[in-house]
Amino acid sequence: MKFCRSKLPAYWIPKSVVFGPLPKTATGKIQKHLLRARTKEMGPLKKSKL
């Protein structure tokens, strides 16, 4: 996040970053609808303290 703050305008800095495996189809495409569902399950975003 420090790198982002030093290189990007404030409106481009992500509010949060989540790492983990991405759900993919048999052909290797990312299943975006499953990512959106996971995001809804996570609830509201918390501000990073970095």
Secondary structure as a PSIPRED ss2 file (coil, helix, strand):
# PSIPRED VFORMAT (PSIPRED V4.0)

   1 M C   1.000  0.000  0.000
   2 K H   0.000  1.000  0.000
   3 F H   0.000  1.000  0.000
   4 C H   0.000  1.000  0.000
   5 R H   0.000  1.000  0.000
   6 S H   0.000  1.000  0.000
   7 K H   0.000  1.000  0.000
   8 L C   1.000  0.000  0.000
   9 P C   1.000  0.000  0.000
  10 A H   0.000  1.000  0.000
  11 Y H   0.000  1.000  0.000
  12 W H   0.000  1.000  0.000
  13 I C   1.000  0.000  0.000
  14 P C   1.000  0.000  0.000
  15 K C   1.000  0.000  0.000
  16 S C   1.000  0.000  0.000
  17 V C   1.000  0.000  0.000
  18 V C   1.000  0.000  0.000
  19 F C   1.000  0.000  0.000
  20 G C   1.000  0.000  0.000
  21 P C   1.000  0.000  0.000
  22 L C   1.000  0.000  0.000
  23 P C   1.000  0.000  0.000
  24 K E   0.000  0.000  1.000
  25 T C   1.000  0.000  0.000
  26 A C   1.000  0.000  0.000
  27 T C   1.000  0.000  0.000
  28 G C   1.000  0.000  0.000
  29 K C   1.000  0.000  0.000
  30 I E   0.000  0.000  1.000
  31 Q C   1.000  0.000  0.000
  32 K H   0.000  1.000  0.000
  33 H H   0.000  1.000  0.000
  34 L H   0.000  1.000  0.000
  35 L H   0.000  1.000  0.000
  36 R H   0.000  1.000  0.000
  37 A H   0.000  1.000  0.000
  38 R H   0.000  1.000  0.000
  39 T H   0.000  1.000  0.000
  40 K H   0.000  1.000  0.000
  41 E H   0.000  1.000  0.000
  42 M H   0.000  1.000  0.000
  43 G C   1.000  0.000  0.000
  44 P C   1.000  0.000  0.000
  45 L C   1.000  0.000  0.000
  46 K C   1.000  0.000  0.000
  47 K C   1.000  0.000  0.000
  48 S C   1.000  0.000  0.000
  49 K C   1.000  0.000  0.000
  50 L C   1.000  0.000  0.000
